[in-house]
Amino acid sequence: MLLPDHYGYGNLFAFSGLDGENSHSEDFAGMIMDKKLTVRFDGENPVTLFADTGDIEFKAVLSDVMIGENIRIVFADKNTVAGIFDGEVTIFCETAPCESEGDNILIGTDGFYYSLSRRGGRFALCREKSREKAFTLSEEKLGIDIESLCEKRISYYRSLPECKRPEYEKLYYKCLEVNKLNVYSPQDGIDCRFTTPDRLPHRHMWLWDSMFHAVAISGYDISLAKDAIRAVLQCQRDDGFIPHMIKSRADISSITQPQVIAWAVLKVYDRDKDKSFLAECAYKIEKYLLWFIENRDKNRNGLFEWKTDFANTRCRCDESGMDNSPRFDTVETLDAIDCSCFMVNDCRCLSEIFSIIGESERSQKFKNIADKTAGLINECLWDENTGAYCDRTFSGELTGVLTCSSFLPLFAGVCDKSRVERLLSLLCDESKFATAFPVPSIARCNPLYGADMWRGGTWLNYNYFIASGLRRYGFESHARGLVEKTLECVGKWYDVTGNIFEFYDAEDKIAPWFLNRKGTQPEKPDYRIRYHSITDYNWSACFILLMLAGEF
């Protein structure tokens, strides 16, 4: 078992909800800094743990345990980091004073006390709201059996399926580590475990992210996969609306996200054929899709649109998931190709779910919706001039803006064979989508093409959708080619940085954390100054796992 061993800026360090209770609202989560060994724990005034290890070689660098030649550091519980190291270990805060008492250091900031105790080559860092409790616990935790705890954390990976692609073994276990990292225990009114895109900086639960997580995690932990879906559905409003972002059941966003819940539920069902899980989810998904039909078709033409914030020039369409795409630079509401395709796909999946659980009338109803919408997509959203699908204004004009969403009719099974071949020619055209790391989020020929998120960056969810669509239409070699190129490029940047990123440079030249993200990055990456391409990003890890397994 070749575990991740790359120490580098951006790796997250936190206690997983798979190992016990952790905290979403008051998370004790850290990010590894570039100097060995430095972990900065997030907060208004971050506290940093530093062990002067020099340039040592690590045998394992995971999200809750790091093992090197002469050091062990491990998360013992949600508020405790403990370790073994003979050298200097300290904590500091740039904005709060440190108090020293013998071998102990205490920092009070952001409503917590951080106490570091050191003795005999051992150390323990505890965070508590009580000064006395923090000090007492850090002294007590010095007695933890570090070696056994490290072995316990490592043994988790031994219990999982082995990697089927030896050349990507470290990448494979990195993906599993990212999955584990981004799990919260039941809390905040959510009565099951739930997942997050990244413990830092996003922290909360997102709709389509959670569905992506569930599909991949179902390959090795069906119970956790179901929880990831249940947690989102628990936050549904009475009218059927499901928010795109959830801080707690009482604190939800006012917009939604792409319709992928029925698709995810059906994918999870395919693992264990649990009809009771389908029945548990089906009627909630029905309410959600009916809400979508009622609220996201303003012109009542049978095609669907996203809610767009025209005043927000940096993120006009968060609801689509393609926050800053040039598609939304126009100040018009659009009949959206992606919104309409996701509707087709999820209605078809829900139709199948209802058929399985014996709801034949409901099954036919959603099949009819899917078929009608698919016909309208072909009639109204196909641009003969560009040979692609694109958005349309309410006045009936096609925008002609080519993006990765132009290929979603492949995923949704909407287009006929002749149009598939024209789409395939675009994917193979170096002036448009055949970049060094395909598929860019906008065509290379677009004057706005670059590497700022959805303005040219490559995203693994769309690569998965496109590969799945190509396979659906019988273009197996092209589908596999896209998957293999994706794994090659992701693997390259993992080897260089030790990270799995939110999005990548379509030219495959710039390290992802230097890519613009709704603005220019500082010279040295630091998410506290400006978010870079997010590290230890959960849905990227999930799609890598699916691609490694050949499941697309």
C-alpha positions as CSV (number, residue, x, y, z in Angstrom):
1,M,0.0,0.0,0.0
2,L,1.7,3.2,-1.2
3,L,0.3,6.0,0.9
4,P,0.6,9.7,0.0
5,D,3.9,11.0,1.3
6,H,4.2,14.4,-0.3
7,Y,4.5,17.2,2.2
8,G,3.5,20.5,0.6
9,Y,1.5,23.6,1.0
10,G,-2.3,23.2,0.7
11,N,-2.8,19.7,2.3
12,L,-5.5,19.9,4.9
13,F,-5.1,18.5,8.4
14,A,-8.3,17.8,10.5
15,F,-10.2,15.2,12.5
16,S,-12.7,13.2,10.4
17,G,-16.3,12.5,11.3
18,L,-15.6,8.9,10.4
19,D,-13.5,8.6,13.6
20,G,-15.8,10.3,16.0
21,E,-17.5,13.6,16.8
22,N,-16.1,16.7,15.1
23,S,-17.3,20.3,14.7
24,H,-18.6,22.0,11.6
25,S,-19.4,25.4,13.1
26,E,-16.2,25.5,15.2
27,D,-13.9,23.4,13.2
28,F,-10.3,22.8,14.4
29,A,-8.9,22.4,10.9
30,G,-5.5,23.2,9.6
31,M,-3.6,23.7,6.4
32,I,0.0,22.6,5.9
33,M,2.3,25.4,5.0
34,D,5.4,25.1,2.8
35,K,8.0,25.0,5.5
36,K,8.4,21.7,7.3
37,L,6.6,21.1,9.6
38,T,4.1,23.9,9.8
39,V,0.3,23.6,10.3
40,R,-1.8,26.7,10.4
41,F,-5.2,26.2,12.1
42,D,-7.9,28.4,10.7
43,G,-9.6,31.1,12.5
44,E,-10.0,34.9,12.5
45,N,-6.6,34.9,14.2
46,P,-5.0,31.6,13.1
47,V,-2.8,29.6,15.4
48,T,0.2,27.8,13.9
49,L,1.9,24.6,15.1
50,F,5.6,24.4,14.1
51,A,8.1,21.6,14.5
52,D,11.5,22.3,13.2
53,T,12.0,19.0,11.3
54,G,14.3,20.4,8.6
55,D,14.2,18.6,5.2
56,I,13.2,15.2,6.4
57,E,11.5,12.5,4.3
58,F,7.9,11.6,5.2
59,K,6.6,8.1,4.9
60,A,3.0,9.2,5.1
61,V,1.3,12.6,4.8
62,L,-2.4,12.1,5.4
63,S,-5.2,14.4,6.6
64,D,-5.0,13.2,10.2
65,V,-1.6,11.6,10.6
66,M,1.9,12.4,9.4
67,I,4.8,10.0,9.8
68,G,8.4,11.0,9.2
69,E,11.9,9.7,10.0
70,N,11.8,11.1,13.5
71,I,8.3,12.5,14.0
72,R,4.7,11.3,14.5
73,I,1.8,13.8,14.5
74,V,-1.8,12.7,14.7
75,F,-5.3,14.0,15.4
76,A,-6.4,12.2,18.5
77,D,-9.9,13.8,18.7
78,K,-11.7,16.9,17.4
79,N,-9.7,19.2,19.7
80,T,-6.4,17.4,20.1
81,V,-3.3,17.0,18.1
82,A,-0.5,14.9,19.6
83,G,2.9,13.7,18.5
84,I,6.4,12.5,19.1
85,F,9.4,14.6,18.2
86,D,12.8,15.3,19.9
87,G,13.3,18.7,18.3
88,E,11.7,22.1,18.8
89,V,7.9,22.2,18.8
90,T,6.0,25.4,19.4
91,I,2.8,27.3,18.6
92,F,2.4,31.0,17.8
93,C,-0.2,33.5,16.7
94,E,0.6,36.7,14.8
95,T,-2.1,38.7,16.5
96,A,-2.3,37.2,20.0
97,P,0.3,36.9,22.7
98,C,1.8,33.6,23.9
99,E,2.1,32.7,27.6
100,S,4.8,30.3,28.7
101,E,4.9,28.2,31.8
102,G,7.8,25.8,31.8
103,D,7.4,23.6,28.8
104,N,3.8,24.7,28.2
105,I,2.6,27.5,25.8
106,L,-0.9,29.0,26.0
107,I,-2.6,31.3,23.4
108,G,-6.1,32.8,23.9
109,T,-7.8,33.9,20.7
110,D,-11.2,33.8,18.9
111,G,-13.0,32.5,22.0
112,F,-10.6,29.5,22.5
113,Y,-7.5,28.6,24.4
114,Y,-4.8,26.7,22.6
115,S,-2.4,24.9,25.0
116,L,0.7,23.1,23.9
117,S,2.4,20.8,26.4
118,R,5.9,19.3,25.7
119,R,7.8,16.7,27.7
120,G,10.3,13.9,26.9
121,G,10.1,14.2,23.2
122,R,6.2,14.2,23.3
123,F,3.8,17.0,22.7
124,A,0.0,17.6,22.8
125,L,-1.9,20.6,21.5
126,C,-5.4,21.0,22.8
127,R,-8.1,23.6,22.0
128,E,-10.8,24.4,24.5
129,K,-13.0,27.3,25.5
130,S,-11.8,27.1,29.1
131,R,-8.3,28.2,29.8
132,E,-7.9,25.7,32.7
133,K,-9.4,22.8,30.7
134,A,-7.1,23.4,27.8
135,F,-4.0,23.4,30.0
136,T,-5.1,20.3,31.9
137,L,-6.1,18.3,28.8
138,S,-2.8,19.1,27.0
139,E,-1.0,17.7,30.0
140,E,-3.2,14.6,30.1
141,K,-2.9,14.0,26.4
142,L,0.9,13.6,26.7
143,G,0.1,10.1,27.8
144,I,-1.6,9.1,24.6
145,D,-0.3,5.9,22.8
146,I,0.9,7.8,19.7
147,E,2.1,4.7,17.8
148,S,-1.1,2.8,18.3
149,L,-3.2,5.9,17.2
150,C,-1.1,6.4,14.1
151,E,-1.5,2.7,13.2
152,K,-5.3,3.0,13.7
153,R,-5.4,5.9,11.3
154,I,-3.3,4.0,8.7
155,S,-5.3,0.8,9.1
156,Y,-8.4,2.5,7.8
157,Y,-6.9,2.5,4.3
158,R,-6.0,-1.2,4.6
159,S,-9.7,-1.9,5.0
160,L,-10.6,-0.3,1.6
161,P,-10.5,-1.8,-1.8
162,E,-7.0,-2.0,-3.3
163,C,-6.0,0.2,-6.2
164,K,-6.6,-1.4,-9.6
165,R,-4.1,0.9,-11.3
166,P,-0.6,0.5,-9.7
167,E,0.8,3.5,-11.6
168,Y,-1.7,5.7,-9.7
169,E,-1.6,4.0,-6.3
170,K,-0.5,7.1,-4.3
171,L,-3.0,9.2,-6.1
172,Y,-5.7,6.6,-5.4
173,Y,-5.0,6.7,-1.6
174,K,-4.8,10.5,-1.7
175,C,-8.4,10.5,-3.1
176,L,-9.6,8.2,-0.4
177,E,-7.9,10.4,2.2
178,V,-9.6,13.5,0.8
179,N,-12.9,11.7,1.0
180,K,-12.3,10.8,4.7
181,L,-11.1,14.3,5.6
182,N,-14.2,16.0,4.3
183,V,-16.8,14.1,6.5
184,Y,-18.6,15.7,9.4
185,S,-20.4,13.8,12.2
186,P,-24.2,14.4,12.8
187,Q,-24.7,18.0,14.1
188,D,-26.3,21.4,13.3
189,G,-29.8,19.8,13.0
190,I,-28.5,17.2,10.5
191,D,-29.0,13.7,12.1
192,C,-26.6,11.8,9.9
193,R,-23.0,12.2,8.7
194,F,-22.5,14.7,5.9
195,T,-19.8,15.8,3.5
196,T,-18.2,19.1,2.5
197,P,-16.2,20.1,-0.6
198,D,-13.3,21.1,1.6
199,R,-12.8,21.7,5.3
200,L,-11.0,24.9,4.4
201,P,-12.1,27.3,3.2
202,H,-15.6,26.3,2.2
203,R,-16.5,24.1,5.2
204,H,-20.3,23.9,4.6
205,M,-22.4,21.3,2.7
206,W,-23.2,21.8,-1.0
207,L,-26.0,20.2,-3.0
208,W,-24.3,18.8,-6.1
209,D,-21.0,18.3,-4.5
210,S,-22.6,16.0,-2.0
211,M,-24.2,14.0,-4.8
212,F,-20.8,13.6,-6.5
213,H,-19.3,12.5,-3.2
214,A,-22.0,9.9,-2.8
215,V,-21.6,8.3,-6.2
216,A,-17.8,7.7,-5.7
217,I,-18.0,6.8,-2.0
218,S,-20.7,4.2,-2.7
219,G,-17.9,2.1,-4.3
220,Y,-16.5,1.4,-0.8
221,D,-18.8,2.7,1.9
222,I,-22.5,2.5,0.9
223,S,-23.7,3.7,4.3
224,L,-21.7,6.9,4.1
225,A,-22.8,7.5,0.5
226,K,-26.5,7.3,1.6
227,D,-25.9,9.6,4.5
228,A,-24.3,12.2,2.1
229,I,-27.6,12.2,0.1
230,R,-29.9,12.0,3.1
231,A,-28.2,15.0,4.7
232,V,-29.0,17.2,1.7
233,L,-32.6,16.0,1.5
234,Q,-33.2,16.7,5.2
235,C,-32.7,20.4,4.4
236,Q,-35.5,20.5,1.8
237,R,-38.2,23.2,2.3
238,D,-41.9,22.3,2.4
239,D,-42.4,23.6,-1.1
240,G,-39.7,21.3,-2.5
241,F,-36.8,23.7,-2.8
242,I,-33.4,22.4,-1.9
243,P,-30.6,24.9,-1.2
244,H,-27.3,24.9,-2.9
245,M,-25.4,25.6,0.4
246,I,-26.2,24.5,3.9
247,K,-24.6,25.7,7.1
248,S,-27.3,24.0,9.2
249,R,-30.9,23.0,8.8
250,A,-31.8,26.5,10.0
251,D,-29.2,28.3,7.9
252,I,-29.5,27.7,4.2
253,S,-28.9,29.6,0.9
254,S,-31.7,31.1,-1.3
255,I,-30.6,29.5,-4.5
256,T,-30.3,25.9,-5.6
257,Q,-27.9,23.9,-7.8
258,P,-27.9,21.5,-10.9
259,Q,-30.4,18.7,-10.8
260,V,-28.3,15.6,-10.1
261,I,-30.0,14.1,-7.0
262,A,-32.0,11.4,-8.8
263,W,-28.9,10.5,-10.9
264,A,-26.9,10.1,-7.7
265,V,-29.5,8.1,-5.9
266,L,-29.8,5.7,-8.9
267,K,-26.0,5.3,-9.0
268,V,-25.9,4.4,-5.3
269,Y,-28.8,2.0,-5.7
270,D,-26.9,0.2,-8.5
271,R,-24.4,-0.8,-5.8
272,D,-26.7,-2.7,-3.4
273,K,-30.2,-2.7,-5.0
274,D,-31.7,-1.3,-1.8
275,K,-35.3,-0.4,-2.9
276,S,-36.1,1.1,0.5
277,F,-33.4,3.8,-0.1
278,L,-35.1,4.6,-3.4
279,A,-38.5,4.9,-1.7
280,E,-36.9,7.1,1.0
281,C,-35.6,9.6,-1.6
282,A,-38.0,9.4,-4.5
283,Y,-40.9,11.6,-3.3
284,K,-38.5,14.3,-2.0
285,I,-36.8,14.4,-5.4
286,E,-40.2,14.6,-7.1
287,K,-41.1,17.7,-5.0
288,Y,-37.7,19.2,-5.9
289,L,-38.0,18.7,-9.6
290,L,-41.6,20.0,-9.6
291,W,-40.4,23.0,-7.7
292,F,-37.8,23.5,-10.4
293,I,-40.4,23.2,-13.2
294,E,-42.5,25.8,-11.5
295,N,-39.8,28.3,-10.6
296,R,-37.1,28.0,-13.3
297,D,-39.1,28.3,-16.4
298,K,-40.2,31.9,-16.4
299,N,-41.2,32.2,-20.0
300,R,-43.0,28.8,-19.8
301,N,-41.5,27.5,-23.0
302,G,-40.5,24.1,-21.5
303,L,-36.8,24.9,-21.3
304,F,-35.1,25.9,-18.0
305,E,-33.0,28.7,-16.7
306,W,-30.8,29.5,-13.8
307,K,-31.4,32.3,-11.3
308,T,-28.8,34.9,-12.2
309,D,-27.4,37.8,-10.2
310,F,-26.7,40.4,-12.9
311,A,-25.2,42.9,-10.3
312,N,-22.5,40.4,-9.3
313,T,-19.8,40.7,-12.0
314,R,-17.5,38.2,-10.2
315,C,-20.1,35.5,-9.8
316,R,-23.3,36.0,-11.8
317,C,-24.6,32.5,-11.7
318,D,-23.6,30.6,-8.6
319,E,-26.7,28.5,-9.1
320,S,-25.4,26.9,-12.2
321,G,-22.2,25.9,-10.5
322,M,-20.3,27.7,-13.3
323,D,-20.0,30.9,-11.2
324,N,-18.1,33.2,-13.5
325,S,-18.6,31.6,-16.9
326,P,-18.7,34.0,-19.9
327,R,-22.1,32.5,-20.7
328,F,-23.5,34.9,-18.1
329,D,-21.7,38.0,-19.1
330,T,-24.8,39.0,-20.9
331,V,-27.4,40.7,-18.8
332,E,-30.2,38.5,-20.0
333,T,-31.9,35.5,-18.5
334,L,-31.1,32.5,-20.7
335,D,-32.8,29.2,-21.6
336,A,-29.8,27.3,-20.4
337,I,-28.4,24.2,-22.1
338,D,-27.0,22.8,-18.8
339,C,-30.1,23.5,-16.7
340,S,-32.3,21.8,-19.4
341,C,-30.0,18.8,-19.8
342,F,-29.7,18.2,-16.1
343,M,-33.5,18.3,-16.0
344,V,-33.8,15.7,-18.7
345,N,-31.3,13.4,-17.1
346,D,-32.7,13.7,-13.6
347,C,-36.3,13.2,-14.8
348,R,-35.3,10.1,-16.6
349,C,-33.5,8.8,-13.5
350,L,-36.5,9.6,-11.3
351,S,-38.7,7.8,-13.8
352,E,-36.6,4.7,-13.5
353,I,-36.6,5.0,-9.7
354,F,-40.4,5.2,-9.7
355,S,-40.6,2.3,-12.0
356,I,-38.4,0.2,-9.7
357,I,-40.6,1.0,-6.6
358,G,-43.8,0.3,-8.5
359,E,-45.0,3.8,-9.1
360,S,-45.9,3.4,-12.7
361,E,-48.0,6.6,-13.2
362,R,-45.3,8.8,-11.6
363,S,-42.7,7.0,-13.7
364,Q,-44.5,7.8,-16.9
365,K,-45.1,11.4,-15.8
366,F,-41.3,12.1,-15.4
367,K,-40.5,10.2,-18.6
368,N,-42.8,12.5,-20.5
369,I,-41.2,15.6,-19.0
370,A,-37.8,14.3,-20.0
371,D,-38.8,13.4,-23.5
372,K,-40.6,16.8,-24.0
373,T,-37.6,18.7,-22.7
374,A,-35.1,16.7,-24.8
375,G,-37.1,17.5,-27.9
376,L,-37.1,21.2,-27.1
377,I,-33.4,21.2,-26.5
378,N,-32.8,19.8,-30.0
379,E,-35.3,22.1,-31.6
380,C,-34.3,25.3,-29.8
381,L,-30.7,25.1,-28.4
382,W,-28.8,23.5,-31.4
383,D,-26.6,26.1,-33.2
384,E,-26.0,24.9,-36.7
385,N,-23.4,27.5,-37.3
386,T,-21.1,26.4,-34.5
387,G,-22.1,22.7,-34.6
388,A,-22.9,22.7,-30.9
389,Y,-25.6,23.3,-28.3
390,C,-25.7,26.6,-26.5
391,D,-27.9,28.9,-24.5
392,R,-30.7,31.0,-26.0
393,T,-32.0,34.4,-24.9
394,F,-35.7,34.8,-24.2
395,S,-36.0,36.7,-27.4
396,G,-35.0,33.5,-29.3
397,E,-31.4,34.3,-30.2
398,L,-28.7,31.7,-29.7
399,T,-25.7,33.0,-27.8
400,G,-23.1,30.9,-29.8
401,V,-20.9,30.8,-26.6
402,L,-19.1,27.4,-26.7
403,T,-18.4,26.0,-23.2
404,C,-18.1,22.6,-21.7
405,S,-21.8,22.7,-21.0
406,S,-22.3,22.5,-24.8
407,F,-21.5,18.8,-24.5
408,L,-24.1,17.9,-21.8
409,P,-26.6,16.6,-24.4
410,L,-24.2,13.7,-24.7
411,F,-24.5,13.0,-21.0
412,A,-28.2,13.4,-21.0
413,G,-28.7,11.3,-24.1
414,V,-30.4,14.1,-25.9
415,C,-28.8,14.3,-29.3
416,D,-28.9,12.2,-32.5
417,K,-25.8,10.5,-34.0
418,S,-25.1,13.2,-36.6
419,R,-24.9,15.9,-33.9
420,V,-22.7,13.6,-31.7
421,E,-20.2,13.5,-34.5
422,R,-20.2,17.3,-34.8
423,L,-19.7,17.6,-31.1
424,L,-16.9,15.1,-31.3
425,S,-15.2,17.2,-34.0
426,L,-15.2,20.2,-31.6
427,L,-13.6,18.1,-28.9
428,C,-10.9,17.1,-31.3
429,D,-10.3,20.7,-32.6
430,E,-7.1,22.2,-31.1
431,S,-8.5,25.7,-31.7
432,K,-11.5,25.0,-29.5
433,F,-11.5,22.1,-26.9
434,A,-8.5,19.8,-27.7
435,T,-6.1,21.5,-25.2
436,A,-3.2,20.0,-23.4
437,F,-5.5,19.2,-20.4
438,P,-8.9,18.9,-22.0
439,V,-11.8,19.9,-21.7
440,P,-11.5,23.6,-21.1
441,S,-14.6,25.3,-19.6
442,I,-14.8,27.7,-22.6
443,A,-13.5,27.2,-26.1
444,R,-9.9,28.2,-26.7
445,C,-10.9,30.5,-29.6
446,N,-13.0,32.6,-27.2
447,P,-11.2,36.0,-26.6
448,L,-12.0,35.6,-22.9
449,Y,-10.3,32.2,-22.7
450,G,-7.9,31.9,-19.8
451,A,-7.6,30.0,-16.6
452,D,-9.9,31.8,-14.1
453,M,-12.3,29.1,-12.9
454,W,-15.0,28.7,-15.5
455,R,-13.3,31.1,-18.0
456,G,-11.1,28.4,-19.4
457,G,-10.1,26.1,-16.5
458,T,-10.6,22.4,-16.7
459,W,-13.0,20.8,-14.3
460,L,-13.2,17.1,-13.6
461,N,-17.0,16.9,-13.2
462,Y,-17.5,18.0,-16.7
463,N,-14.7,15.7,-18.0
464,Y,-16.6,12.9,-16.3
465,F,-20.0,14.0,-17.9
466,I,-18.4,14.2,-21.3
467,A,-16.6,10.9,-21.1
468,S,-19.8,9.3,-19.9
469,G,-21.7,10.8,-22.8
470,L,-19.2,9.6,-25.4
471,R,-19.4,6.1,-24.0
472,R,-23.2,6.3,-24.1
473,Y,-23.0,7.0,-27.8
474,G,-20.5,4.3,-28.5
475,F,-17.4,6.4,-28.8
476,E,-15.5,4.2,-26.3
477,S,-11.9,5.0,-27.5
478,H,-12.6,8.8,-27.3
479,A,-14.2,8.4,-23.8
480,R,-11.2,6.4,-22.6
481,G,-8.8,8.8,-24.2
482,L,-10.3,11.7,-22.3
483,V,-10.3,9.8,-19.0
484,E,-6.6,8.7,-19.5
485,K,-5.5,12.2,-20.3
486,T,-7.4,13.5,-17.3
487,L,-5.7,11.0,-15.0
488,E,-2.3,11.8,-16.6
489,C,-2.6,15.5,-16.0
490,V,-4.1,15.2,-12.5
491,G,-1.4,12.7,-11.6
492,K,1.3,15.1,-12.8
493,W,0.1,17.9,-10.6
494,Y,-0.3,15.5,-7.6
495,D,3.3,14.4,-8.0
496,V,4.4,18.1,-8.2
497,T,2.3,19.5,-5.4
498,G,0.9,16.7,-3.3
499,N,-2.6,18.1,-3.9
500,I,-5.9,17.4,-5.7
501,F,-7.3,20.7,-6.9
502,E,-10.7,22.2,-7.6
503,F,-9.8,23.0,-11.2
504,Y,-6.8,22.9,-13.5
505,D,-5.0,24.9,-16.3
506,A,-6.3,23.7,-19.6
507,E,-2.9,24.4,-21.1
508,D,-1.3,22.2,-18.3
509,K,1.4,24.7,-17.6
510,I,0.5,26.6,-14.5
511,A,0.4,25.0,-11.0
512,P,-3.2,25.1,-10.0
513,W,-2.8,27.3,-6.9
514,F,-1.4,30.1,-9.1
515,L,-4.4,30.1,-11.4
516,N,-6.7,33.1,-11.1
517,R,-9.9,32.5,-9.2
518,K,-12.3,35.4,-9.7
519,G,-9.2,37.6,-9.6
520,T,-5.4,37.7,-9.6
521,Q,-3.5,35.5,-7.2
522,P,-0.7,36.8,-4.9
523,E,2.9,35.9,-5.7
524,K,2.8,33.2,-2.9
525,P,-0.4,31.2,-2.7
526,D,-2.4,32.0,0.5
527,Y,-6.2,31.3,0.5
528,R,-6.6,33.8,3.4
529,I,-5.6,36.6,0.9
530,R,-7.5,35.2,-2.1
531,Y,-9.0,31.8,-2.7
532,H,-6.8,29.8,-5.1
533,S,-7.9,26.7,-6.8
534,I,-9.1,24.8,-3.7
535,T,-6.8,22.1,-2.4
536,D,-7.9,18.6,-1.1
537,Y,-11.0,19.2,-3.1
538,N,-13.5,16.4,-2.6
539,W,-15.4,16.2,-5.8
540,S,-12.2,16.1,-7.8
541,A,-11.0,13.2,-5.7
542,C,-14.4,11.5,-6.3
543,F,-14.2,11.8,-10.1
544,I,-10.6,10.5,-10.0
545,L,-11.7,7.4,-8.1
546,L,-14.5,6.8,-10.6
547,M,-12.2,7.2,-13.5
548,L,-9.6,4.9,-12.0
549,A,-12.3,2.3,-11.6
550,G,-13.4,2.8,-15.2
551,E,-16.8,3.9,-14.0
552,F,-17.9,6.7,-16.2
